[in-house]
Amino acid sequence: MNKLVALTMGLVMAGATLPAFASSSDNEYLGQCKAGLKAIYGEDTRLKLKSIKRSRAGNQFRIKAIPAQSSSLLVTCWVDDQGKTNLVDKNGVAIRSSENKIENQVSLNN
């Protein structure tokens, strides 16, 4: 009985430490995404993490950006397994420059 309790406690403790390891890379990647969004929309932009999806190819962060002088928008930040970030708006348009202009966007749908 004692072995079963010890094994159960060990598994619970191991399971509790795994999210801590995953969250350190998530925090690093989220910081990259937030830095990119602040460079595009301005330092006074408020950002709120909506969701995280993890896969072998990388992580997907959905972030709500609220610029100071504009309405809110939902941006998806893809971070691949090498740590490269790609920002995409809700219409599938990649945001590629520090200025959010139509001529500086590339559509992934066309």
C-alpha positions in Angstrom: 0.0 0.0 0.0 2.8 2.4 0.9 4.5 1.7 -2.5 1.2 2.6 -4.3 0.9 5.9 -2.3 4.5 6.8 -3.0 4.2 6.0 -6.7 1.0 8.0 -6.9 2.6 11.0 -5.2 5.6 10.8 -7.4 3.5 10.8 -10.6 1.5 13.8 -9.3 4.7 15.7 -8.5 6.2 14.9 -11.9 3.0 16.0 -13.6 3.0 19.3 -11.7 6.6 20.2 -12.8 6.1 19.5 -16.5 3.9 22.6 -17.1 6.6 24.7 -15.4 9.2 23.6 -18.0 6.8 24.3 -20.9 5.8 27.7 -19.6 9.4 29.1 -19.7 9.6 28.6 -23.5 6.0 29.9 -23.8 6.9 33.0 -21.9 10.0 33.6 -24.1 8.0 33.1 -27.3 5.1 35.3 -26.0 7.7 38.0 -25.2 8.9 37.9 -28.8 5.3 38.1 -30.1 4.5 41.1 -27.8 7.7 42.9 -28.8 6.8 42.5 -32.5 3.3 43.8 -32.0 4.5 46.8 -29.9 6.9 47.6 -32.7 4.1 47.5 -35.2 1.3 49.2 -33.3 3.2 51.4 -30.9 4.6 51.0 -27.3 1.3 52.2 -25.8 -0.6 49.2 -27.3 -2.3 47.0 -24.7 -1.9 43.3 -25.4 -3.9 40.4 -24.0 -3.2 36.7 -24.5 -6.3 34.8 -25.6 -5.1 31.3 -26.3 -2.0 29.1 -26.9 -1.9 26.0 -29.1 1.2 23.8 -29.1 2.3 21.4 -31.8 5.5 19.8 -33.0 6.0 22.4 -35.7 5.7 25.3 -33.2 3.3 27.3 -31.1 0.3 29.5 -32.0 -0.5 32.5 -29.8 -3.7 34.4 -30.3 -3.3 37.9 -28.9 -5.8 40.7 -28.7 -4.1 44.0 -29.5 -5.7 47.3 -28.4 -3.8 50.3 -30.0 -4.2 53.6 -28.2 -5.9 55.4 -31.1 -7.6 52.5 -32.8 -10.1 49.7 -32.3 -8.9 46.3 -31.1 -7.8 43.5 -33.3 -7.0 39.8 -33.0 -3.5 38.8 -34.1 -2.1 35.3 -34.4 1.6 34.9 -33.7 3.1 31.6 -35.0 6.5 30.6 -33.4 8.1 27.8 -35.2 10.4 25.1 -33.6 13.5 27.3 -34.3 12.0 30.3 -32.5 11.1 32.4 -35.6 7.9 34.5 -35.2 5.3 35.3 -37.8 2.4 37.7 -37.2 -0.9 37.3 -39.0 -4.1 39.3 -38.7 -7.6 37.7 -38.6 -7.9 37.9 -42.4 -4.7 35.8 -42.9 -2.6 38.7 -43.9 1.0 38.5 -42.7 2.2 41.6 -41.0 5.7 42.1 -42.3 7.0 45.6 -41.4 7.1 48.0 -38.5 4.5 50.1 -40.3 1.0 48.7 -40.6 0.3 49.8 -44.2 -1.6 47.9 -46.9 1.4 47.8 -49.3 3.6 46.2 -46.6 1.3 43.3 -46.0 1.4 39.9 -47.8 -1.8 37.8 -48.1 -1.5 34.1 -47.3 -4.9 33.4 -48.9 -4.1 34.4 -52.5 
